[in-house]
Amino acid sequence: MRLSIFCAVGLLSSLCVPSVQACGHCVEDKIAAVYDFAVVKQAQALHQHVAFVAIDGALTTDARTHRAMIDIVRAAKGVDRASVRVSLELAAISFVYDPKRASFASIHRSIERQVSRTGLRISEIKILDGSGPEQKSANR
């Protein structure tokens, strides 16, 4: 009898649980928001790296902020200007860079200097170095 009650309670509670949805804050969600297959493939062909970074802080999600973030990243020495992707909704940025021209660390410092003026910070999520299908993180 007790077993039947426990089973019934378990079944009822499982029916009341809402379905799981993407939270928008997971690393995979941030990467997916700024991932561009064509850009990644071209970067691999040219032996370049693709960086994914998170924007940390109170972020205004309007057109002006979007344009400002794109301009800041494009201005960093070594960034492929056409490759910059920004998602303010998920607070993520991606860009391609040539590690022979500039290190990720120097690009990160340049971008960080500019975004810190607005009270924001950026942090590395992942670097695709083109080493294979598993896309190992690059040495910086």
N, C-alpha and C positions, 0 to 999 in steps of 0.2 A: 504494500500500500504506500509506504513512504517513498519507495523508488518511483512509483507512478506519479506521485505528487512532484518530486524533484524533476522528473523528466518533463512534466507538463509545465512547470515554472521555467525550466530552461528553454523549452520550445517557445513559450510566450515571450520571454525576454529577448530571444534572438529575433523574433518578428518585429519587436519595437525598436531595434537598433537601426539608425539611418544608414543608407548606403555610403560607402567610403568614396570620397572625391578628392581630387588633387587639391592640396592646400595652397599651392602657388608660391610656397616658400622653400620647397625642397630643391636641392641642388639640380636634380634632373629637370625640374620644371623651369628653373632659371636658364639652364643650358638650352632646353628646347625652345624657349621663347626667343632666343637670338641665334639659333642654329640655322645656317643656310648651307644646304648640301652642296650647291654649286661652288660656293666660296671655299668650303672645306676641300673639295676635290681639286680645285685649282691650286690651293695652297700646298696640298700634298704633291702635286705634279711639279711645283716650283721649289720644293724642299723648304717651304716656309712653315711657320707655326701659327696655330690659331689659339688665341687666348680668350677665356671666358672669365669675366669678373663680375662680382656682385657690388651693387651700390648700397652702402650702409648709411642710415640716417633718415631724417624726416624729408621725404622727397615729394615735391609737387609734381603731379602728373598732368602737365599741360604741354601744349605745342612749343611754347617758348623754352621750357626746361629741356624738352626732347631735343630741340635744335641746339641748345647750348651744350648738352652732353656730347652730341655728335661732333660739334666743332672742337670741343676740348680734346676728344680722343683723336680726331683727325690731325690736330696740330702737333701731336707727340711725334718726335723724330723716330722714324723707323716703321710707323704704322702705315699699312696700305689703306689709303684714304677711302677707296671704294668699298672696302670690306667691312666697314664699321656698321654694326647693328646694335640698336638700343631698344630695350623694353623697360619703360618706366613702371608699368603695371607690376612686373615681376622683379624690378630693380636689378636688371642685368645688362651687360654689355659684352659684345664679342668683336674681335678684330684680328686681322692677319698681320704678322710682322716677320721680317727676315732676320733670323738670329745672327747672320753675318754682318748686318748693318747696325743692329741695336739689340741689346739684351732685354728680356722681359723686365728685369729689375729697373733699368733706366727708363723704360716706357712707363712702368707703374709709378715711379717717382714723379715723372712729368705730369701724368694725369692726376695723381694724388695732390700735387701742389695746387693745381687749378680747382679741383672739386672741393678741396678743404676750405677754400674761401667762402663756400656756400654752406659750410657746416657738415658736409658729407665726407664719406671716406669710400675707398674701394678696396676690395679684397679678392685675391685670386680664388677662382673656383677650380679651374682646370686648364691645362695647356695641352693641346694636341700637337704632337711633334711629327706626325706623319710616319711613325715607325712601323705601323701595321694596323690590322683591323681592330685590335684592342686599344689603340691610341694611348700609348703610355704617356705619362706626364713627362714633359721635356725637362732637360737640365737647363737651369737658368744661370 
